[in-house]
Amino acid sequence: MNRSLIRRLICRLSRVLGLVSLCTAASAFSAPSDEELRAKAQEREAWNERMRQQSVVTRAEKERELKRLDVVYEHMLRYGINREDVKSIGRGASISGPYQNSSSDSEYGKILADRVLKPGEHYRFEVDQYIVTIPVPDAVHGSSWIVPYADTRSDPERDAILRKSTGGLQLANLSWYYGTGIWPLFVGWQGGMSMELRYRAVSAENKNLEIYATPESLRSWTQKIIETYVPTPADVEDAARRRRILTAAGTQIYLDAEPVVINGRVWVRYALNKHYGRSYAYKTKLGHDRWLHVHFSLPEYDYNANPDRTTYPAALQRAFADMEAMLASLRVAILNDDGAPDPFVVERVEAAPLPLREKLPTAP
């Protein structure tokens, strides 16, 4: 229905009701003039042109930024990872909640490790007064971002944010694929293995001071926690009665919490089997108020039904071998170590060597 017809109907109704003013007001519904139509068309065309120009500028800016990042990554690949290049790439890793802060005090620079490191070299994390190193496996990589530098004590606000955070700072999110098919178009079993490295605080805010007092206190607490992951017969019966899916079904403790020594440092580890999955976790305390968490998720497989590792497919055995090699070379070195007694330190060690790179040229 066009405006002219609407105006005529309103005027006819207004005469019947004696509302002349309504007919006068209805004149506002008259059809727009040719000039008005041309003006609206020009306005639409101008808006479309602005959007086209903005799209061109946005694409150009993205292309320039990608080229700039390529130059930075090529520089690090040639001369090694350094703070200035990481800073120029920008921030990207934030301390997780529940206490979060959108300011720069909660953010740290991260990079794509696969662009600057080769198999056999080492991921390296310089975190406060610690250097954590772990080797790069020779496998098809997926996610590969790391936070090479994190100074959480550089000012009181940074320290406060970490102390109040239960999730801490994720230093690495890494994954590799051992499955069949042409990556990334896998056919069938993907064989994905992932590793996460987190740096957290031991603090009164997190109520974990006593938990991390000694390796034994950490072991005891960890064992109690993982036992709650395993569903009881009552849980299974209750889920069946309510006709609900029990998400924890199939969860079993593969390794009880126990202390192990890796390169002079005491870690508490455990392993869980889940429905078609297995995970390993390692925890250690750093100094008096920090702790480190390494978590591996192995490729999907029915571990509960196949407890004998010698029967695993060759690709799955390669994943296990890579994980074990990485853990065997896991090192935590302490900078400016005062030699004070530490229940989590059996022997002081040095960090793994830096990868061989060209010497950075000096300015003329």
C-alpha positions as CSV (number, residue, x, y, z in Angstrom):
1,M,0.0,0.0,0.0
2,N,1.5,3.3,-1.1
3,R,1.5,6.6,0.7
4,S,-1.1,8.3,-1.5
5,L,-3.6,5.6,-0.9
6,I,-3.0,5.8,2.9
7,R,-3.5,9.5,2.8
8,R,-6.9,9.2,0.9
9,L,-8.2,6.6,3.4
10,I,-7.3,8.7,6.4
11,C,-8.9,11.8,4.9
12,R,-12.1,9.9,4.1
13,L,-12.3,8.5,7.6
14,S,-11.6,12.0,9.1
15,R,-14.6,13.5,7.2
16,V,-16.9,10.8,8.6
17,L,-15.6,11.5,12.1
18,G,-15.4,15.2,11.6
19,L,-11.7,15.3,12.2
20,V,-10.4,17.7,9.6
21,S,-7.1,18.1,11.3
22,L,-6.5,14.4,10.8
23,C,-6.8,14.8,7.0
24,T,-4.4,17.8,7.1
25,A,-1.9,15.7,9.0
26,A,-2.3,12.9,6.6
27,S,-0.7,15.0,3.9
28,A,2.6,14.1,5.5
29,F,2.1,10.6,3.9
30,S,2.1,11.9,0.4
31,A,4.5,10.3,-2.0
32,P,8.0,11.8,-2.0
33,S,9.0,14.1,-4.9
34,D,11.5,13.2,-7.6
35,E,14.0,15.5,-5.9
36,E,13.6,13.6,-2.6
37,L,14.0,10.3,-4.3
38,R,17.2,11.4,-6.0
39,A,18.6,12.8,-2.7
40,K,17.9,9.5,-0.9
41,A,19.5,7.5,-3.8
42,Q,22.6,9.8,-3.6
43,E,22.8,9.4,0.1
44,R,22.7,5.6,-0.2
45,E,25.4,5.6,-2.9
46,A,27.6,7.8,-0.8
47,W,27.2,5.5,2.2
48,N,28.0,2.5,0.0
49,E,31.1,4.2,-1.3
50,R,32.3,5.0,2.2
51,M,31.9,1.3,3.1
52,R,33.9,0.3,0.0
53,Q,36.7,2.7,0.9
54,Q,36.7,1.6,4.5
55,S,36.9,-2.1,3.3
56,V,39.9,-1.3,1.0
57,V,41.7,0.6,3.8
58,T,41.0,-2.3,6.3
59,R,42.4,-4.9,3.8
60,A,45.4,-2.7,3.1
61,E,46.1,-2.2,6.8
62,K,45.8,-6.0,7.4
63,E,48.2,-6.7,4.6
64,R,50.7,-4.2,5.9
65,E,50.5,-5.6,9.4
66,L,51.0,-9.2,8.1
67,K,54.0,-8.1,6.2
68,R,55.4,-6.4,9.3
69,L,54.9,-9.5,11.4
70,D,56.6,-11.6,8.8
71,V,59.7,-9.3,9.0
72,V,59.7,-9.6,12.8
73,Y,59.4,-13.4,12.8
74,E,62.1,-13.7,10.2
75,H,64.3,-11.5,12.4
76,M,63.8,-13.8,15.4
77,L,64.3,-17.0,13.3
78,R,67.6,-15.6,12.1
79,Y,68.9,-13.9,15.3
80,G,66.9,-15.6,18.1
81,I,63.9,-14.7,20.2
82,N,64.3,-11.4,22.1
83,R,62.2,-9.1,24.2
84,E,62.0,-6.2,21.7
85,D,60.7,-8.4,18.9
86,V,58.2,-10.1,21.2
87,K,57.0,-6.7,22.4
88,S,56.6,-5.4,18.8
89,I,54.3,-8.3,17.9
90,G,52.0,-7.2,20.7
91,R,50.2,-8.6,23.6
92,G,47.8,-11.6,23.5
93,A,48.1,-13.6,26.7
94,S,46.1,-12.5,29.8
95,I,45.9,-13.7,33.4
96,S,42.7,-15.7,33.7
97,G,40.0,-15.1,36.3
98,P,38.1,-14.8,38.4
99,Y,40.2,-11.7,39.0
100,Q,40.7,-10.0,35.6
101,N,42.0,-6.6,34.6
102,S,41.9,-5.3,31.0
103,S,44.9,-3.1,31.7
104,S,48.4,-3.8,30.4
105,D,49.2,-5.1,33.9
106,S,47.4,-8.4,33.2
107,E,48.7,-8.9,29.6
108,Y,51.8,-10.5,28.2
109,G,53.3,-10.9,24.7
110,K,52.9,-14.2,23.0
111,I,54.4,-15.5,19.7
112,L,54.0,-18.5,17.4
113,A,56.8,-20.8,18.3
114,D,56.7,-22.9,15.1
115,R,57.9,-19.8,13.2
116,V,61.0,-19.3,15.2
117,L,62.0,-22.8,16.6
118,K,63.0,-26.1,15.1
119,P,62.6,-29.6,16.3
120,G,65.3,-30.5,18.8
121,E,65.6,-26.9,20.0
122,H,63.9,-25.8,23.2
123,Y,60.9,-23.8,24.2
124,R,62.2,-21.2,26.7
125,F,60.3,-19.3,29.2
126,E,61.9,-16.5,31.2
127,V,59.4,-16.0,34.1
128,D,60.5,-13.7,36.9
129,Q,63.7,-15.2,38.3
130,Y,63.1,-18.6,36.6
131,I,64.0,-20.1,33.2
132,V,61.9,-23.0,32.1
133,T,63.0,-25.1,29.1
134,I,61.5,-28.0,27.4
135,P,62.5,-29.5,24.0
136,V,60.5,-29.1,20.7
137,P,59.4,-32.5,19.4
138,D,59.7,-33.5,15.8
139,A,56.0,-33.8,14.9
140,V,53.4,-32.0,12.9
141,H,52.4,-29.0,15.0
142,G,49.0,-27.5,15.6
143,S,48.7,-24.7,18.1
144,S,52.1,-23.3,18.9
145,W,51.9,-20.1,20.9
146,I,54.1,-19.4,23.8
147,V,54.8,-16.5,26.2
148,P,58.6,-16.2,26.2
149,Y,58.9,-13.5,28.8
150,A,56.7,-12.7,31.9
151,D,57.7,-10.3,34.6
152,T,54.9,-10.7,37.1
153,R,56.9,-8.9,39.9
154,S,57.8,-5.8,37.9
155,D,55.2,-3.7,39.8
156,P,52.8,-4.3,42.7
157,E,49.7,-4.3,40.5
158,R,51.0,-7.2,38.3
159,D,51.8,-9.2,41.4
160,A,48.4,-8.5,42.9
161,I,46.6,-9.6,39.7
162,L,48.5,-13.0,39.7
163,R,48.0,-13.6,43.4
164,K,44.2,-13.1,43.1
165,S,43.9,-15.2,39.9
166,T,43.0,-18.9,40.2
167,G,43.8,-19.7,36.6
168,G,47.1,-17.9,36.5
169,L,49.1,-17.1,33.4
170,Q,49.1,-19.6,30.6
171,L,52.7,-19.7,29.2
172,A,52.1,-22.2,26.4
173,N,49.4,-23.8,24.4
174,L,51.0,-26.4,22.2
175,S,49.7,-29.3,20.1
176,W,51.0,-31.9,17.7
177,Y,49.4,-34.5,15.4
178,Y,50.4,-38.1,15.0
179,G,47.3,-39.4,13.1
180,T,46.8,-40.6,9.6
181,G,45.8,-38.6,6.5
182,I,47.2,-35.4,5.1
183,W,47.2,-32.6,7.6
184,P,45.0,-30.7,8.2
185,L,42.5,-32.8,6.3
186,F,42.7,-35.8,8.6
187,V,41.1,-39.0,7.6
188,G,40.0,-41.0,10.6
189,W,42.1,-40.8,13.8
190,Q,43.7,-37.4,14.2
191,G,46.1,-38.4,17.0
192,G,46.3,-35.0,18.6
193,M,48.5,-34.4,21.6
194,S,48.5,-31.1,23.5
195,M,50.6,-29.5,26.2
196,E,49.7,-26.6,28.5
197,L,52.0,-24.7,30.8
198,R,50.7,-22.5,33.5
199,Y,52.3,-20.2,36.0
200,R,50.3,-19.5,39.1
201,A,50.6,-17.9,42.6
202,V,50.8,-19.5,46.0
203,S,48.9,-16.9,48.0
204,A,46.5,-16.3,50.9
205,E,44.0,-15.1,48.4
206,N,44.0,-18.6,46.7
207,K,44.0,-20.3,50.1
208,N,46.8,-22.7,49.0
209,L,49.7,-21.8,51.2
210,E,49.5,-25.0,53.2
211,I,48.9,-27.2,50.1
212,Y,52.3,-26.1,48.6
213,A,54.3,-26.1,51.8
214,T,56.0,-29.4,51.0
215,P,55.9,-32.1,48.2
216,E,54.1,-34.4,50.6
217,S,51.4,-31.8,51.4
218,L,51.0,-31.2,47.7
219,R,50.8,-35.0,47.0
220,S,48.2,-35.6,49.7
221,W,46.0,-32.7,48.5
222,T,46.3,-33.7,44.8
223,Q,45.3,-37.3,45.6
224,K,42.2,-36.2,47.4
225,I,41.2,-34.0,44.4
226,I,41.7,-36.6,41.7
227,E,39.7,-39.2,43.7
228,T,36.7,-36.9,43.4
229,Y,37.0,-37.1,39.6
230,V,36.2,-40.8,39.6
231,P,32.4,-41.5,39.7
232,T,31.2,-43.8,42.5
233,P,28.7,-46.7,41.9
234,A,26.1,-44.4,43.6
235,D,26.9,-41.7,40.9
236,V,26.4,-44.2,38.1
237,E,23.1,-45.5,39.6
238,D,21.8,-42.0,40.2
239,A,22.6,-41.0,36.6
240,A,20.8,-44.1,35.2
241,R,17.8,-43.5,37.4
242,R,17.5,-39.9,36.3
243,R,18.3,-40.9,32.7
244,R,21.1,-38.4,32.6
245,I,24.5,-38.6,30.8
246,L,27.3,-39.0,33.3
247,T,30.1,-36.9,31.9
248,A,32.6,-38.5,34.3
249,A,31.8,-42.0,33.1
250,G,35.0,-43.9,32.3
251,T,37.2,-41.7,34.4
252,Q,39.8,-43.8,36.2
253,I,43.0,-43.0,38.1
254,Y,45.9,-44.4,36.0
255,L,48.7,-43.1,38.2
256,D,48.1,-42.0,41.8
257,A,49.6,-38.7,42.9
258,E,53.3,-39.2,43.6
259,P,56.5,-37.2,43.8
260,V,59.0,-37.6,41.1
261,V,62.4,-35.9,40.5
262,I,63.1,-34.4,37.1
263,N,66.5,-32.8,36.6
264,G,67.0,-31.9,40.2
265,R,63.4,-30.7,40.9
266,V,60.6,-32.5,42.7
267,W,57.3,-32.6,40.9
268,V,54.0,-34.2,41.9
269,R,52.4,-36.0,39.1
270,Y,49.3,-38.0,38.4
271,A,47.5,-39.5,35.4
272,L,43.9,-40.0,34.6
273,N,42.1,-42.1,32.0
274,K,38.9,-40.7,30.7
275,H,36.4,-41.8,28.0
276,Y,38.8,-42.3,25.1
277,G,41.5,-40.1,26.6
278,R,44.5,-39.9,29.0
279,S,46.1,-36.9,30.7
280,Y,49.2,-36.4,32.7
281,A,49.8,-33.5,35.1
282,Y,52.9,-32.3,36.8
283,K,53.1,-29.6,39.5
284,T,56.0,-28.0,41.4
285,K,56.4,-25.0,43.7
286,L,58.8,-22.2,42.7
287,G,60.3,-20.3,45.6
288,H,57.8,-19.3,48.3
289,D,54.9,-17.9,46.3
290,R,54.7,-19.4,42.7
291,W,53.9,-22.8,41.2
292,L,54.2,-24.3,37.8
293,H,51.7,-26.7,36.2
294,V,52.5,-28.9,33.1
295,H,49.6,-30.8,31.6
296,F,49.7,-33.2,28.7
297,S,46.6,-34.6,26.9
298,L,47.3,-37.7,24.9
299,P,45.7,-38.7,21.6
300,E,42.2,-40.2,21.7
301,Y,42.2,-44.0,22.4
302,D,40.4,-46.5,24.6
303,Y,43.0,-46.7,27.3
304,N,40.7,-48.4,29.8
305,A,40.1,-51.3,27.4
306,N,43.7,-51.4,26.3
307,P,46.0,-51.2,29.4
308,D,49.0,-52.8,27.6
309,R,51.0,-50.1,26.0
310,T,52.9,-52.5,23.8
311,T,49.7,-53.1,21.8
312,Y,49.2,-49.4,21.0
313,P,49.4,-48.3,17.3
314,A,52.9,-47.1,16.3
315,A,51.7,-43.5,15.9
316,L,50.3,-43.5,19.4
317,Q,53.6,-44.9,20.8
318,R,55.4,-42.1,19.0
319,A,53.2,-39.5,20.9
320,F,54.1,-41.2,24.2
321,A,57.8,-41.3,23.3
322,D,57.8,-37.5,22.5
323,M,56.0,-36.7,25.7
324,E,58.4,-38.7,27.8
325,A,61.4,-37.1,26.0
326,M,60.0,-33.6,26.7
327,L,59.4,-34.4,30.3
328,A,62.9,-36.0,30.8
329,S,64.5,-32.8,29.5
330,L,62.2,-30.4,31.4
331,R,64.4,-28.0,33.4
332,V,63.8,-25.1,35.8
333,A,66.8,-22.9,36.4
334,I,66.9,-20.2,39.1
335,L,68.5,-16.9,38.3
336,N,70.5,-15.2,41.1
337,D,69.9,-18.3,43.3
338,D,70.9,-17.6,46.9
339,G,71.1,-21.4,47.6
340,A,68.4,-21.3,50.4
341,P,66.9,-24.7,51.3
342,D,63.9,-25.6,49.2
343,P,62.0,-28.8,49.7
344,F,61.2,-28.9,45.9
345,V,64.9,-28.6,44.9
346,V,67.2,-31.6,45.1
347,E,69.9,-30.2,42.8
348,R,70.5,-26.8,41.1
349,V,70.6,-27.1,37.3
350,E,71.3,-24.8,34.4
351,A,68.7,-24.1,31.7
352,A,69.0,-25.8,28.3
353,P,71.2,-24.0,25.8
354,L,69.8,-21.4,23.5
355,P,69.3,-22.4,19.9
356,L,72.2,-21.5,17.6
357,R,71.5,-18.3,15.7
358,E,73.5,-15.6,13.9
359,K,75.0,-12.9,16.1
360,L,72.9,-9.8,16.2
361,P,74.8,-7.1,14.2
362,T,75.9,-4.1,16.2
363,A,74.8,-0.6,15.2
364,P,77.5,1.4,13.3
